[in-house]
Amino acid sequence: MMEIIQKVVKQELTVKKTEKLINDTLEALKAESEPEKKQNIKCSVGIRIYLNTLKQAYDAIKNTGIEAKYNEIDKGDYMEVVVKIPKK
């Protein structure tokens, strides 16, 4: 905090520039204190669980003798799962 005050006095910062300096410093401190996000790993694991659950449901349908079709398509941002179940 003293570093910021010294910088403001030494550089004769305006109110606007002082506010920007404080906000930038706070954002930097906040970024340092936040733990590294493992969202990609969690997302990847979550997707696998969902896909496995859908695949198990498909297998249960197949085990009843219904000739269903299952297809997974990686669309980059999302996975597309198509299950075709005949009406007859």
Distance bins in CASP14 RR format, pairs under 12 A and 6 or more apart:
PFRMAT RR
TARGET T0000
AUTHOR 0000-0000-0000
RMODE 2
METHOD distances of the structure
MODEL  1
1 7 0 0 0 0 0 1 0 0 0 0 0
1 8 0 0 0 0 0 1 0 0 0 0 0
1 21 0 0 0 0 0 1 0 0 0 0 0
1 22 0 0 0 0 1 0 0 0 0 0 0
1 25 0 0 0 0 1 0 0 0 0 0 0
1 26 0 0 0 0 0 1 0 0 0 0 0
1 29 0 0 0 0 0 1 0 0 0 0 0
2 8 0 0 0 0 0 1 0 0 0 0 0
2 9 0 0 0 0 0 1 0 0 0 0 0
2 10 0 0 0 0 0 1 0 0 0 0 0
3 9 0 0 0 0 0 1 0 0 0 0 0
3 10 0 0 0 0 0 1 0 0 0 0 0
3 11 0 0 0 0 0 1 0 0 0 0 0
3 21 0 0 0 0 0 1 0 0 0 0 0
3 22 0 0 0 0 0 1 0 0 0 0 0
3 25 0 0 0 0 1 0 0 0 0 0 0
4 10 0 0 0 0 0 1 0 0 0 0 0
4 11 0 0 0 0 0 1 0 0 0 0 0
4 13 0 0 0 0 1 0 0 0 0 0 0
4 17 0 0 0 0 0 1 0 0 0 0 0
4 18 0 0 0 0 1 0 0 0 0 0 0
4 19 0 0 0 0 0 1 0 0 0 0 0
4 20 0 0 0 0 0 1 0 0 0 0 0
4 21 1 0 0 1 0 0 0 0 0 0 0
4 22 1 0 0 1 0 0 0 0 0 0 0
4 23 0 0 0 0 0 1 0 0 0 0 0
4 24 0 0 0 0 0 1 0 0 0 0 0
4 25 1 0 0 1 0 0 0 0 0 0 0
4 26 0 0 0 0 1 0 0 0 0 0 0
4 28 0 0 0 0 0 1 0 0 0 0 0
4 29 0 0 0 0 0 1 0 0 0 0 0
5 11 0 0 0 0 0 1 0 0 0 0 0
5 13 0 0 0 0 0 1 0 0 0 0 0
5 18 0 0 0 0 1 0 0 0 0 0 0
5 21 0 0 0 0 0 1 0 0 0 0 0
5 22 0 0 0 0 0 1 0 0 0 0 0
5 25 0 0 0 0 0 1 0 0 0 0 0
6 12 0 0 0 0 0 1 0 0 0 0 0
6 13 0 0 0 0 0 1 0 0 0 0 0
6 21 0 0 0 0 0 1 0 0 0 0 0
7 13 1 0 0 1 0 0 0 0 0 0 0
7 17 0 0 0 0 1 0 0 0 0 0 0
7 18 0 0 0 0 1 0 0 0 0 0 0
7 20 0 0 0 0 0 1 0 0 0 0 0
7 21 1 0 0 1 0 0 0 0 0 0 0
7 22 0 0 0 0 0 1 0 0 0 0 0
7 24 0 0 0 0 0 1 0 0 0 0 0
7 25 0 0 0 0 1 0 0 0 0 0 0
8 14 0 0 0 0 1 0 0 0 0 0 0
8 15 0 0 0 0 1 0 0 0 0 0 0
8 16 0 0 0 0 0 1 0 0 0 0 0
8 17 0 0 0 0 1 0 0 0 0 0 0
8 18 1 0 1 0 0 0 0 0 0 0 0
8 19 0 0 0 0 0 1 0 0 0 0 0
8 20 0 0 0 0 0 1 0 0 0 0 0
8 21 1 0 0 1 0 0 0 0 0 0 0
8 22 0 0 0 0 1 0 0 0 0 0 0
8 25 0 0 0 0 0 1 0 0 0 0 0
9 18 0 0 0 0 0 1 0 0 0 0 0
9 21 0 0 0 0 0 1 0 0 0 0 0
10 21 0 0 0 0 0 1 0 0 0 0 0
11 17 1 0 0 1 0 0 0 0 0 0 0
11 18 0 0 0 0 1 0 0 0 0 0 0
11 21 0 0 0 0 1 0 0 0 0 0 0
12 18 0 0 0 0 0 1 0 0 0 0 0
13 19 0 0 0 0 1 0 0 0 0 0 0
13 20 0 0 0 0 1 0 0 0 0 0 0
13 21 1 0 0 1 0 0 0 0 0 0 0
13 22 0 0 0 0 0 1 0 0 0 0 0
14 20 0 0 0 0 1 0 0 0 0 0 0
14 21 0 0 0 0 0 1 0 0 0 0 0
15 21 0 0 0 0 0 1 0 0 0 0 0
15 22 0 0 0 0 0 1 0 0 0 0 0
16 22 0 0 0 0 0 1 0 0 0 0 0
16 23 0 0 0 0 0 1 0 0 0 0 0
17 23 0 0 0 0 0 1 0 0 0 0 0
17 24 0 0 0 0 0 1 0 0 0 0 0
18 24 0 0 0 0 0 1 0 0 0 0 0
18 25 0 0 0 0 0 1 0 0 0 0 0
19 25 0 0 0 0 0 1 0 0 0 0 0
19 26 0 0 0 0 0 1 0 0 0 0 0
20 26 0 0 0 0 0 1 0 0 0 0 0
20 27 0 0 0 0 0 1 0 0 0 0 0
21 27 0 0 0 0 0 1 0 0 0 0 0
21 28 0 0 0 0 0 1 0 0 0 0 0
22 28 0 0 0 0 0 1 0 0 0 0 0
22 29 0 0 0 0 0 1 0 0 0 0 0
23 29 0 0 0 0 0 1 0 0 0 0 0
23 30 0 0 0 0 0 1 0 0 0 0 0
24 30 0 0 0 0 0 1 0 0 0 0 0
24 31 0 0 0 0 0 1 0 0 0 0 0
25 31 0 0 0 0 0 1 0 0 0 0 0
25 32 0 0 0 0 0 1 0 0 0 0 0
26 32 0 0 0 0 0 1 0 0 0 0 0
26 33 0 0 0 0 0 1 0 0 0 0 0
27 33 0 0 0 0 0 1 0 0 0 0 0
27 34 0 0 0 0 0 1 0 0 0 0 0
28 34 0 0 0 0 0 1 0 0 0 0 0
31 37 0 0 0 0 0 1 0 0 0 0 0
37 43 0 0 0 0 0 1 0 0 0 0 0
38 44 0 0 0 0 1 0 0 0 0 0 0
38 45 0 0 0 0 1 0 0 0 0 0 0
39 45 0 0 0 0 0 1 0 0 0 0 0
39 46 0 0 0 0 0 1 0 0 0 0 0
40 46 0 0 0 0 0 1 0 0 0 0 0
40 47 0 0 0 0 0 1 0 0 0 0 0
41 47 0 0 0 0 0 1 0 0 0 0 0
41 48 0 0 0 0 0 1 0 0 0 0 0
42 48 0 0 0 0 0 1 0 0 0 0 0
42 49 0 0 0 0 0 1 0 0 0 0 0
43 49 0 0 0 0 0 1 0 0 0 0 0
43 50 0 0 0 0 0 1 0 0 0 0 0
43 77 0 0 0 0 0 1 0 0 0 0 0
43 78 0 0 0 0 0 1 0 0 0 0 0
43 79 0 0 0 0 0 1 0 0 0 0 0
44 50 0 0 0 0 0 1 0 0 0 0 0
44 51 0 0 0 0 0 1 0 0 0 0 0
44 74 0 0 0 0 0 1 0 0 0 0 0
44 79 0 0 0 0 0 1 0 0 0 0 0
45 51 0 0 0 0 0 1 0 0 0 0 0
45 52 0 0 0 0 0 1 0 0 0 0 0
46 52 0 0 0 0 1 0 0 0 0 0 0
46 53 0 0 0 0 1 0 0 0 0 0 0
46 79 0 0 0 0 0 1 0 0 0 0 0
47 53 0 0 0 0 0 1 0 0 0 0 0
47 54 0 0 0 0 0 1 0 0 0 0 0
47 72 0 0 0 0 0 1 0 0 0 0 0
47 74 0 0 0 0 1 0 0 0 0 0 0
47 75 0 0 0 0 0 1 0 0 0 0 0
47 76 0 0 0 0 0 1 0 0 0 0 0
47 77 0 0 0 0 0 1 0 0 0 0 0
47 78 0 0 0 0 1 0 0 0 0 0 0
47 79 1 0 0 1 0 0 0 0 0 0 0
47 80 0 0 0 0 0 1 0 0 0 0 0
47 81 0 0 0 0 0 1 0 0 0 0 0
48 54 0 0 0 0 0 1 0 0 0 0 0
48 55 0 0 0 0 0 1 0 0 0 0 0
48 72 0 0 0 0 0 1 0 0 0 0 0
48 79 0 0 0 0 1 0 0 0 0 0 0
49 55 0 0 0 0 0 1 0 0 0 0 0
49 56 0 0 0 0 0 1 0 0 0 0 0
49 79 0 0 0 0 0 1 0 0 0 0 0
50 56 0 0 0 0 0 1 0 0 0 0 0
50 57 0 0 0 0 0 1 0 0 0 0 0
50 72 0 0 0 0 0 1 0 0 0 0 0
50 78 0 0 0 0 0 1 0 0 0 0 0
50 79 0 0 0 0 1 0 0 0 0 0 0
50 81 0 0 0 0 1 0 0 0 0 0 0
51 57 0 0 0 0 0 1 0 0 0 0 0
51 58 0 0 0 0 0 1 0 0 0 0 0
51 70 0 0 0 0 0 1 0 0 0 0 0
51 71 0 0 0 0 0 1 0 0 0 0 0
51 72 1 0 0 1 0 0 0 0 0 0 0
51 73 0 0 0 0 0 1 0 0 0 0 0
51 74 0 0 0 0 0 1 0 0 0 0 0
51 78 0 0 0 0 0 1 0 0 0 0 0
51 79 1 0 0 1 0 0 0 0 0 0 0
51 80 0 0 0 0 0 1 0 0 0 0 0
51 81 1 0 0 1 0 0 0 0 0 0 0
51 83 0 0 0 0 0 1 0 0 0 0 0
52 58 0 0 0 0 0 1 0 0 0 0 0
52 59 0 0 0 0 0 1 0 0 0 0 0
52 72 0 0 0 0 0 1 0 0 0 0 0
52 79 0 0 0 0 0 1 0 0 0 0 0
52 81 0 0 0 0 0 1 0 0 0 0 0
53 59 0 0 0 0 0 1 0 0 0 0 0
53 60 0 0 0 0 0 1 0 0 0 0 0
53 81 0 0 0 0 0 1 0 0 0 0 0
54 60 0 0 0 0 0 1 0 0 0 0 0
54 61 0 0 0 0 0 1 0 0 0 0 0
54 68 0 0 0 0 0 1 0 0 0 0 0
54 70 1 0 0 1 0 0 0 0 0 0 0
54 71 0 0 0 0 0 1 0 0 0 0 0
54 72 0 0 0 0 1 0 0 0 0 0 0
54 79 0 0 0 0 1 0 0 0 0 0 0
54 80 0 0 0 0 0 1 0 0 0 0 0
54 81 1 0 1 0 0 0 0 0 0 0 0
54 82 0 0 0 0 0 1 0 0 0 0 0
54 83 1 0 0 1 0 0 0 0 0 0 0
55 61 0 0 0 0 0 1 0 0 0 0 0
55 62 0 0 0 0 0 1 0 0 0 0 0
55 68 0 0 0 0 0 1 0 0 0 0 0
55 70 1 0 0 1 0 0 0 0 0 0 0
55 71 0 0 0 0 0 1 0 0 0 0 0
55 72 0 0 0 0 1 0 0 0 0 0 0
55 79 0 0 0 0 0 1 0 0 0 0 0
55 81 0 0 0 0 1 0 0 0 0 0 0
55 83 0 0 0 0 1 0 0 0 0 0 0
56 62 0 0 0 0 0 1 0 0 0 0 0
56 63 0 0 0 0 0 1 0 0 0 0 0
56 70 0 0 0 0 0 1 0 0 0 0 0
56 83 0 0 0 0 0 1 0 0 0 0 0
57 63 0 0 0 0 0 1 0 0 0 0 0
57 64 0 0 0 0 0 1 0 0 0 0 0
57 68 0 0 0 0 1 0 0 0 0 0 0
57 70 0 0 0 0 1 0 0 0 0 0 0
57 81 0 0 0 0 0 1 0 0 0 0 0
57 83 1 0 0 1 0 0 0 0 0 0 0
57 85 0 0 0 0 0 1 0 0 0 0 0
58 64 0 0 0 0 0 1 0 0 0 0 0
58 66 0 0 0 0 0 1 0 0 0 0 0
58 67 0 0 0 0 0 1 0 0 0 0 0
58 68 1 0 0 1 0 0 0 0 0 0 0
58 69 0 0 0 0 1 0 0 0 0 0 0
58 70 1 0 1 0 0 0 0 0 0 0 0
58 71 0 0 0 0 1 0 0 0 0 0 0
58 72 0 0 0 0 0 1 0 0 0 0 0
58 81 0 0 0 0 1 0 0 0 0 0 0
58 82 0 0 0 0 0 1 0 0 0 0 0
58 83 1 0 1 0 0 0 0 0 0 0 0
58 84 0 0 0 0 0 1 0 0 0 0 0
58 85 0 0 0 0 1 0 0 0 0 0 0
59 65 0 0 0 0 0 1 0 0 0 0 0
59 66 0 0 0 0 0 1 0 0 0 0 0
59 68 0 0 0 0 1 0 0 0 0 0 0
59 70 0 0 0 0 1 0 0 0 0 0 0
59 83 0 0 0 0 0 1 0 0 0 0 0
60 66 0 0 0 0 1 0 0 0 0 0 0
60 68 0 0 0 0 1 0 0 0 0 0 0
60 70 0 0 0 0 0 1 0 0 0 0 0
60 83 0 0 0 0 0 1 0 0 0 0 0
60 85 0 0 0 0 0 1 0 0 0 0 0
61 67 0 0 0 0 1 0 0 0 0 0 0
61 68 1 0 1 0 0 0 0 0 0 0 0
61 69 0 0 0 0 0 1 0 0 0 0 0
61 70 0 0 0 0 1 0 0 0 0 0 0
61 83 1 0 0 1 0 0 0 0 0 0 0
61 84 0 0 0 0 0 1 0 0 0 0 0
61 85 1 0 0 1 0 0 0 0 0 0 0
61 86 0 0 0 0 0 1 0 0 0 0 0
62 68 1 0 1 0 0 0 0 0 0 0 0
62 69 0 0 0 0 1 0 0 0 0 0 0
62 70 0 0 0 0 1 0 0 0 0 0 0
62 83 0 0 0 0 0 1 0 0 0 0 0
62 84 0 0 0 0 0 1 0 0 0 0 0
62 85 0 0 0 0 0 1 0 0 0 0 0
64 85 0 0 0 0 0 1 0 0 0 0 0
65 85 0 0 0 0 0 1 0 0 0 0 0
65 86 0 0 0 0 0 1 0 0 0 0 0
66 83 0 0 0 0 0 1 0 0 0 0 0
66 84 0 0 0 0 0 1 0 0 0 0 0
66 85 1 0 0 1 0 0 0 0 0 0 0
66 86 1 0 0 1 0 0 0 0 0 0 0
66 87 0 0 0 0 0 1 0 0 0 0 0
66 88 0 0 0 0 1 0 0 0 0 0 0
67 83 0 0 0 0 0 1 0 0 0 0 0
67 84 0 0 0 0 1 0 0 0 0 0 0
67 85 0 0 0 0 1 0 0 0 0 0 0
67 86 1 0 0 1 0 0 0 0 0 0 0
67 87 0 0 0 0 0 1 0 0 0 0 0
67 88 0 0 0 0 0 1 0 0 0 0 0
68 82 0 0 0 0 0 1 0 0 0 0 0
68 83 1 0 0 1 0 0 0 0 0 0 0
68 84 1 0 0 1 0 0 0 0 0 0 0
68 85 1 0 1 0 0 0 0 0 0 0 0
68 86 1 0 0 1 0 0 0 0 0 0 0
68 87 0 0 0 0 0 1 0 0 0 0 0
69 81 0 0 0 0 0 1 0 0 0 0 0
69 82 1 0 0 1 0 0 0 0 0 0 0
69 83 1 0 0 1 0 0 0 0 0 0 0
69 84 1 0 1 0 0 0 0 0 0 0 0
69 85 0 0 0 0 1 0 0 0 0 0 0
69 86 0 0 0 0 1 0 0 0 0 0 0
70 80 0 0 0 0 0 1 0 0 0 0 0
70 81 1 0 0 1 0 0 0 0 0 0 0
70 82 1 0 0 1 0 0 0 0 0 0 0
70 83 1 0 1 0 0 0 0 0 0 0 0
70 84 0 0 0 0 1 0 0 0 0 0 0
70 85 0 0 0 0 1 0 0 0 0 0 0
71 79 0 0 0 0 0 1 0 0 0 0 0
71 80 0 0 0 0 1 0 0 0 0 0 0
71 81 1 0 0 1 0 0 0 0 0 0 0
71 82 1 0 1 0 0 0 0 0 0 0 0
71 83 1 0 0 1 0 0 0 0 0 0 0
71 84 0 0 0 0 1 0 0 0 0 0 0
72 78 0 0 0 0 0 1 0 0 0 0 0
72 79 1 0 0 1 0 0 0 0 0 0 0
72 80 1 0 0 1 0 0 0 0 0 0 0
72 81 1 0 1 0 0 0 0 0 0 0 0
72 82 0 0 0 0 1 0 0 0 0 0 0
72 83 0 0 0 0 0 1 0 0 0 0 0
73 79 1 0 0 1 0 0 0 0 0 0 0
73 80 1 0 1 0 0 0 0 0 0 0 0
73 81 1 0 0 1 0 0 0 0 0 0 0
73 82 1 0 0 1 0 0 0 0 0 0 0
74 80 1 0 0 1 0 0 0 0 0 0 0
74 81 0 0 0 0 0 1 0 0 0 0 0
75 81 0 0 0 0 0 1 0 0 0 0 0
75 82 0 0 0 0 0 1 0 0 0 0 0
END
